[in-house]
Amino acid sequence: MTDSQAKSQQPLSAKMAVDDEIDLLDYLRVIWRYRWMVLAVCVVAMSLTVVLTLRKPRQYQSAVTIVPPLDILQKESGSGLGSLNSPLLRQVMDTAAGGIAKMYVEILQSREVADSLIDRFRLMDAYENIRYRSGARDQLKKNTTVKTTDGGAVRITVTDRDPNRSAAIANAYVEELDKRNKKLSAGQATSKRVFLENRLKEVEGKLSKIDNILSREAKTQEMVYESLVLQYEMAKMEEARSMPTIQVLDPAVVPELPVGRGTARKGMMAGVAAFMLGIFLAFSREYVVQARRREGEAMPARKHGSRDPVAAATVAVQKS
């Protein structure tokens, strides 16, 4: 690159820097010119946001935490893995707890549980602007959060305008889950009992013909019969018992304080959005003003040109 080229590029770069600085100053001048309009937009937006937020009714949250009972975890993880202090057993039980927790979540989010709670707490009347049952289900789902932890626990959080109802619904979720778990367990126990009854009838039929079978086979059938009788009695006890299928680690209590509305955060977000909108309106208004000014300056020249056709013709001839 020659010295002359370098010298020619230096003024060009300097001129571009000056132009950028001038453009930035122009932008700042426009914002400063319409500063009161931008400020007014921000104040109005923030005020409306704060007022609307404060007009909303207070919300209360109540939470309950549940875990599967230890005997269910041992049953799911299997036996013969050692004591509870065994790392292998703890790992297997944590895996089993995670699977049971996922099943609990599916039951808690089922339509059957939702309908039971809607009827129990008359949520069709408690919730505002609800005409159909599906709307009450959606509102209940919106007000309820069900999450699982890495350890297999399930946390149910209910938000409601009534603090007593929020705690009651949270605890009712646990009751409904326990009820359906018992129903499922009772169905399994009943199936097991029916199977053992049929097996007992088969063995009894064979033992009734003990004279026609070998003594060794008869002794085997008697041992099978005794084992089936024991299992049958245990199945009947399991079917009849009403033990809780879940363990409440942290029951829901009536909240003393409402949930924060986030008024300051929402007001600041509205202010930022309004500031951007105000800047856009300022530049839009400046564009309209400048366009009108240019149009106003062009009108006299057009009028003067139309009144002096000789001068206009002379100019045209000179250009040609």
C-alpha positions as CSV (number, residue, x, y, z in Angstrom):
1,M,0.0,0.0,0.0
2,T,1.4,3.4,-1.0
3,D,1.6,6.5,1.2
4,S,-1.0,8.3,-0.9
5,Q,-3.5,5.4,-0.5
6,A,-2.9,5.2,3.3
7,K,-3.5,9.0,3.5
8,S,-6.7,8.7,1.5
9,Q,-8.1,6.0,3.7
10,Q,-7.3,7.8,7.0
11,P,-9.7,10.7,6.3
12,L,-12.3,8.1,5.2
13,S,-12.2,6.1,8.4
14,A,-12.2,9.3,10.5
15,K,-15.2,10.5,8.6
16,M,-17.1,7.2,9.2
17,A,-16.3,7.5,12.9
18,V,-17.6,11.1,13.0
19,D,-20.8,10.0,11.1
20,D,-21.4,7.2,13.6
21,E,-21.0,9.7,16.5
22,I,-23.3,12.1,14.8
23,D,-26.0,9.4,14.3
24,L,-25.7,8.3,17.9
25,L,-26.1,11.9,19.1
26,D,-29.1,12.3,16.8
27,Y,-30.7,9.2,18.4
28,L,-30.1,10.6,21.9
29,R,-31.5,14.0,20.9
30,V,-34.7,12.3,19.7
31,I,-35.0,10.4,22.9
32,W,-34.3,13.5,24.9
33,R,-36.8,15.5,22.9
34,Y,-39.6,13.1,23.6
35,R,-38.4,12.2,27.1
36,W,-41.7,13.2,28.8
37,M,-43.7,11.0,26.4
38,V,-41.4,8.0,27.1
39,L,-41.6,8.7,30.9
40,A,-45.4,8.9,30.7
41,V,-45.6,5.6,28.9
42,C,-43.4,4.0,31.6
43,V,-45.4,5.4,34.5
44,V,-48.7,4.4,33.0
45,A,-47.6,0.9,32.3
46,M,-46.0,0.4,35.7
47,S,-49.0,1.8,37.5
48,L,-51.5,-0.3,35.6
49,T,-49.4,-3.4,36.3
50,V,-49.1,-2.7,40.0
51,V,-52.8,-1.9,40.3
52,L,-53.9,-5.0,38.5
53,T,-51.5,-7.2,40.4
54,L,-52.7,-5.8,43.8
55,R,-56.3,-6.3,42.7
56,K,-55.8,-10.1,42.3
57,P,-56.9,-12.1,45.4
58,R,-54.3,-13.5,47.7
59,Q,-53.1,-17.0,47.1
60,Y,-52.0,-19.5,49.7
61,Q,-49.9,-22.6,49.2
62,S,-49.8,-25.8,51.2
63,A,-47.6,-28.9,50.5
64,V,-47.5,-32.5,51.6
65,T,-44.6,-34.9,51.1
66,I,-45.1,-38.7,50.9
67,V,-42.9,-41.7,50.5
68,P,-43.7,-45.4,49.9
69,P,-43.8,-47.6,53.0
70,L,-40.7,-49.6,53.8
71,D,-42.4,-52.9,53.4
72,I,-43.5,-52.0,49.9
73,L,-40.0,-51.0,49.0
74,Q,-38.6,-54.3,50.3
75,K,-41.3,-56.2,48.4
76,E,-40.5,-54.4,45.2
77,S,-36.8,-54.7,45.6
78,G,-36.9,-58.3,46.4
79,S,-35.5,-60.2,49.4
80,G,-32.1,-61.8,50.2
81,L,-30.1,-58.7,49.5
82,G,-28.9,-58.2,53.0
83,S,-29.6,-55.6,55.7
84,L,-30.8,-52.0,55.1
85,N,-27.2,-50.9,55.6
86,S,-26.1,-52.7,52.5
87,P,-25.3,-50.3,49.7
88,L,-26.6,-52.7,47.1
89,L,-29.9,-52.9,48.9
90,R,-30.1,-49.2,49.2
91,Q,-29.5,-48.7,45.5
92,V,-32.1,-51.3,44.6
93,M,-34.6,-49.7,47.0
94,D,-34.0,-46.2,45.6
95,T,-34.7,-47.5,42.1
96,A,-37.9,-49.2,43.3
97,A,-38.9,-46.0,45.1
98,G,-38.4,-44.0,41.9
99,G,-40.7,-46.4,40.0
100,I,-43.3,-46.3,42.7
101,A,-43.1,-42.5,42.9
102,K,-43.8,-42.2,39.1
103,M,-46.8,-44.5,39.6
104,Y,-48.0,-42.2,42.4
105,V,-47.8,-39.2,40.1
106,E,-49.8,-40.9,37.4
107,I,-52.6,-41.8,40.0
108,L,-52.6,-38.3,41.5
109,Q,-53.0,-36.7,38.1
110,S,-55.7,-39.0,37.0
111,R,-59.2,-37.8,36.1
112,E,-60.7,-40.1,38.7
113,V,-58.8,-38.4,41.5
114,A,-59.7,-34.9,40.1
115,D,-63.4,-35.7,39.9
116,S,-63.4,-37.0,43.5
117,L,-61.8,-33.9,44.8
118,I,-64.1,-31.7,42.7
119,D,-67.2,-33.4,44.3
120,R,-65.7,-33.5,47.8
121,F,-64.8,-29.8,48.0
122,R,-67.5,-28.5,45.6
123,L,-64.9,-26.9,43.4
124,M,-67.5,-26.2,40.7
125,D,-68.9,-23.5,43.0
126,A,-65.6,-22.5,44.7
127,Y,-63.8,-21.6,41.5
128,E,-64.9,-18.5,39.6
129,N,-66.3,-18.5,36.0
130,I,-66.5,-22.3,35.9
131,R,-69.4,-23.7,33.9
132,Y,-68.3,-27.2,33.0
133,R,-66.6,-30.0,34.9
134,S,-63.6,-29.9,32.5
135,G,-63.0,-26.3,33.4
136,A,-62.9,-27.3,37.1
137,R,-60.4,-30.1,36.3
138,D,-58.2,-27.6,34.4
139,Q,-58.3,-25.1,37.2
140,L,-57.5,-27.8,39.8
141,K,-54.6,-29.0,37.6
142,K,-53.3,-25.5,37.3
143,N,-53.5,-25.0,41.1
144,T,-51.7,-28.3,41.8
145,T,-48.0,-29.2,41.4
146,V,-46.8,-32.8,41.8
147,K,-43.1,-33.4,41.8
148,T,-40.8,-36.3,42.6
149,T,-37.4,-36.2,44.2
150,D,-34.3,-38.3,43.5
151,G,-34.9,-40.3,46.6
152,G,-38.4,-41.4,45.5
153,A,-40.5,-39.0,47.6
154,V,-43.5,-37.2,46.1
155,R,-44.3,-33.6,47.0
156,I,-47.9,-32.3,46.3
157,T,-48.3,-28.5,46.4
158,V,-51.8,-26.9,46.2
159,T,-52.5,-23.2,45.7
160,D,-55.8,-21.7,46.6
161,R,-57.4,-18.5,47.7
162,D,-58.6,-20.2,50.9
163,P,-55.7,-21.3,53.1
164,N,-57.8,-24.0,54.8
165,R,-58.9,-25.4,51.5
166,S,-55.4,-25.5,50.2
167,A,-54.2,-27.7,53.1
168,A,-57.4,-29.8,53.0
169,I,-57.0,-30.5,49.2
170,A,-53.3,-31.4,49.6
171,N,-54.1,-33.9,52.4
172,A,-57.1,-35.2,50.4
173,Y,-54.8,-36.0,47.5
174,V,-52.9,-38.4,49.9
175,E,-56.2,-40.0,51.0
176,E,-57.3,-40.5,47.4
177,L,-54.0,-42.0,46.5
178,D,-54.1,-44.4,49.5
179,K,-57.7,-45.4,48.6
180,R,-56.8,-46.3,45.1
181,N,-53.6,-48.1,46.2
182,K,-55.6,-50.2,48.5
183,K,-58.1,-51.0,45.7
184,L,-55.3,-52.1,43.5
185,S,-53.7,-54.1,46.3
186,A,-57.0,-55.7,47.2
187,G,-57.5,-56.7,43.6
188,Q,-54.1,-58.5,43.5
189,A,-54.8,-60.2,46.8
190,T,-58.2,-61.3,45.6
191,S,-56.7,-62.8,42.5
192,K,-54.1,-64.6,44.6
193,R,-56.7,-66.0,46.9
194,V,-58.9,-67.2,44.0
195,F,-55.9,-68.9,42.5
196,L,-55.0,-70.7,45.8
197,E,-58.7,-71.8,46.2
198,N,-58.6,-73.5,42.8
199,R,-55.3,-75.1,43.6
200,L,-56.7,-76.4,46.9
201,K,-59.7,-77.9,45.2
202,E,-57.4,-79.7,42.8
203,V,-55.2,-81.1,45.5
204,E,-58.2,-82.1,47.6
205,G,-59.6,-83.9,44.6
206,K,-56.4,-85.9,44.3
207,L,-56.3,-86.6,48.0
208,S,-59.8,-87.9,47.9
209,K,-58.5,-90.6,45.6
210,I,-55.5,-91.4,47.9
211,D,-56.3,-95.2,47.7
212,N,-55.6,-95.1,44.0
213,I,-52.2,-93.4,44.1
214,L,-48.8,-94.4,45.4
215,S,-47.8,-93.7,49.0
216,R,-44.9,-91.5,48.0
217,E,-47.1,-89.3,45.7
218,A,-49.7,-89.2,48.4
219,K,-47.2,-87.8,50.9
220,T,-46.1,-85.2,48.3
221,Q,-49.7,-84.2,47.8
222,E,-50.3,-83.8,51.5
223,M,-47.2,-81.6,51.8
224,V,-48.5,-79.5,48.9
225,Y,-51.9,-79.2,50.5
226,E,-50.4,-78.0,53.8
227,S,-48.4,-75.4,52.0
228,L,-51.4,-74.2,50.0
229,V,-53.5,-74.0,53.1
230,L,-50.9,-71.8,54.7
231,Q,-50.6,-69.5,51.7
232,Y,-54.4,-69.4,51.4
233,E,-54.7,-68.1,54.9
234,M,-52.1,-65.5,54.4
235,A,-53.8,-64.4,51.2
236,K,-57.1,-64.0,53.1
237,M,-55.3,-61.9,55.8
238,E,-53.7,-59.8,53.1
239,E,-57.0,-59.2,51.4
240,A,-58.7,-58.3,54.6
241,R,-56.1,-56.0,56.1
242,S,-56.4,-52.2,55.7
243,M,-52.9,-50.9,56.2
244,P,-51.8,-47.6,54.7
245,T,-50.1,-48.0,51.4
246,I,-48.2,-44.7,51.7
247,Q,-46.3,-42.9,54.4
248,V,-46.7,-39.2,55.0
249,L,-43.4,-37.6,55.6
250,D,-44.5,-34.0,55.9
251,P,-48.3,-33.4,56.2
252,A,-49.9,-30.3,54.8
253,V,-50.7,-27.5,57.3
254,V,-52.8,-24.4,56.9
255,P,-50.4,-21.6,55.6
256,E,-50.2,-18.5,57.7
257,L,-48.9,-16.2,55.0
258,P,-50.0,-15.8,51.4
259,V,-47.8,-16.4,48.4
260,G,-46.0,-13.3,47.2
261,R,-47.6,-11.6,44.2
262,G,-44.3,-10.4,42.8
263,T,-45.6,-6.9,42.4
264,A,-42.1,-5.2,42.3
265,R,-40.8,-7.7,39.7
266,K,-43.8,-7.4,37.5
267,G,-43.7,-3.6,37.8
268,M,-40.1,-3.5,36.7
269,M,-40.7,-5.8,33.8
270,A,-43.6,-3.7,32.7
271,G,-41.4,-0.5,33.0
272,V,-38.7,-2.0,30.8
273,A,-41.2,-3.1,28.2
274,A,-42.9,0.3,28.3
275,F,-39.5,2.1,27.9
276,M,-38.8,0.2,24.7
277,L,-42.3,1.0,23.5
278,G,-41.8,4.6,24.4
279,I,-38.6,4.8,22.4
280,F,-40.3,3.2,19.4
281,L,-43.1,5.8,19.6
282,A,-40.6,8.6,19.9
283,F,-38.8,7.6,16.7
284,S,-42.1,7.0,14.9
285,R,-43.3,10.5,15.9
286,E,-40.0,12.0,14.9
287,Y,-40.2,10.3,11.5
288,V,-43.7,11.7,10.9
289,V,-42.6,15.2,12.0
290,Q,-39.6,15.2,9.7
291,A,-41.6,13.9,6.8
292,R,-44.2,16.6,7.2
293,R,-41.4,19.2,7.4
294,R,-39.8,18.0,4.2
295,E,-43.1,18.1,2.5
296,G,-43.8,21.6,3.7
297,E,-40.4,22.8,2.4
298,A,-41.0,21.3,-1.0
299,M,-44.4,22.9,-1.5
300,P,-43.2,26.5,-2.1
301,A,-40.6,25.3,-4.7
302,R,-43.3,23.4,-6.6
303,K,-45.6,26.4,-6.5
304,H,-42.8,28.7,-7.7
305,G,-41.9,26.4,-10.6
306,S,-45.5,26.2,-11.8
307,R,-45.9,30.1,-11.8
308,D,-42.7,30.7,-13.9
309,P,-42.8,28.3,-16.9
310,V,-40.2,30.4,-18.9
311,A,-37.7,29.9,-16.2
312,A,-38.5,26.2,-15.9
313,A,-38.0,25.9,-19.7
314,T,-34.8,27.8,-19.6
315,V,-33.4,25.5,-16.9
316,A,-34.5,22.4,-19.0
317,V,-32.7,23.8,-22.1
318,Q,-29.6,24.4,-20.1
319,K,-29.6,20.9,-18.7
320,S,-30.0,19.5,-22.2
